[in-house]
């Protein structure tokens, strides 16, 4: 069993930056990857970024070039830094954990990010 707890959401001014954290607890060994999606009410969940156990990263088009995903293996925590934020970044951001052996992904509860002046 893996549990995920996101933090770091809140209100950000346009042009500002934010760092989200996702702390994993439980059986977190040998995950395939961890990452982030976001969702706006009435829309599908949108892929943001992922990072593998080996440190390979990937980003969605919406945040490519202005975001950084990183992972602290010792703390079992994944971070997402977003820069040059716009109101279009307003969403609930969800962390996920991709376990090995094809088991279902685990999702966090989400953290609200609002970009507004």
Buried (B, 14 or more C-beta within 10 A) or exposed (E): EBBBBBBBBEEBEEEBEBEBBBBBEEEBEEBBBBBBBBBEEEEEBBBBBBBBBEEEBBBBEBBEEBBBBBBEEEEBBBBBBBBEBEEEBBBBBBBBBBBEEEEEBBBBEBBEBBBEE
